[in-house]
């Protein structure tokens, strides 16, 4: 009896600190969603694409309403000026001014790179809240860029999703991921991103710079730099219509 | 003596007809087979050389590693200058810049929305500059099924089946959706000038052919090309010369440290065509060996049968004092005459058939219908200098070998036994 009590005590003494040490993964995801998602937002960004051969920059303006609607207009370089992209629910259209055509991006084309970057159209399609897509479990703690982070392992509970698994290094204080790894169902690491220049904007922590690296692609990665961002501003409905692509 | 033997052969048909027919048909088969195989292999090599690998091929080192995927982000830059320099350096060759690409061909309805679309593979070739022979090189004029060749910018050809599937005819507009050299999604409008049918599934499934400058514009590849192909002006591949040119080029322009430096490879180094090039070199040796061995066996057998039939005759000749060596030599002389006339007859018949196959060819389009590799539809025989002797010499040699083997029995006859045999 004494022996059994001793074993139970040892077991409980191991479990209780572990439970106390690691917070609920779902709770952290909710906090991340609060920081990264908003009713709507308008932002001006630059994508610096470090290719295998050269580096080039693309500038764009994006209007987003919730997680279902998004409209992007490319402003630079000249060749891409006027190219527009509209996302409604799970559909994506691109307008090219040089061809004066609107093409729907579907099927395997969604896996194509956006403007030669390390981001795919599929990545752009999946900006819904993490809590709507993944279960989360805190599996450890590490330091990233001098900041204490929870290591969270995410597994998807929705079937059709680009990344079946994710691993996040979440800033314990600001509840913002500082590093992300995206995995295929097979466990292959597909993409990695480093989030930095985290700023407090309208009461939420937001990364102004994200370095994406497609692990299956040669090159030095793609930097996404948020130059200006406004949260919860009024965006007219006509922006999110196919008619606005040709305007 | 020869006249005497010749008369004997003509008058005793049992002695000459079978060996003559065996030799003639063997030589004929070898001549036709050699011309046909040389033609088929040569057609396949040339077809692939013209469409994809050239006699020599210049790419960047990085592109060459994944050449099958045509990675245009790793294309050669400054091709105008490079092509000018190498054309002056190796005037025996013609160089052609090419861009191979993949994408989606999209056809709009009256509202500008997608009506139909399909995956395409494309060739960007020089169709519009003065004196270009690229269209002829790819056999495009004779493959044209409707419309005409592109005559201005923004015009392109589609394979006939593909155009039918998309529901467009010459004069209609379609959009190419592809990736630029920098990986950006690009859209470019073309007017369909005509449709082509190469008779090769790999090419007819979904091909778009446009002028290289249009493709450069579409894929943002100014002064760049995925590959530069080199062709010998005389039209046929010279393995040794190609190797020398490639060595000279690589020593001068290529650097192992720079993955974007150009590198020249030869047709024989091509992963898929190399085997065929090697095989075509060995073909003559294999043919001669197989022919001589099989014909010798057949003629040896025929000689043995003849020897048995003429057993009494040889016995009589030996009995009346003819030397064994003389009997053997007359047999050899007879077989030489049979071999000579058989080979001439076989060569003449074989050449007539080979010439017909060379001029008219055989349409094997039905067999190629589901082939995924690039092969021509019509195969033609090709008569080379070797075709003249590849069957003729073995025809002579094998009859001699056959007779030599069969005639050994003469030396085993015992003179003392001859009279007993004759008495019996």
Interface residues (C-beta under 8 A of the other chain):
Chain A: X49 X51 X52 X53 X54 X56 X79 X80 X94 X96 X98 X99 X100 X101 X102 X103 X104 X105 X109 X112 X113 X114 X115 X116 X117
Chain B: X62 X73 X74 X104 X106 X108 X112 X113 X114 X175 X177 X179 X180 X182 X183 X184 X185 X186 X187 X188 X189 X220 X260
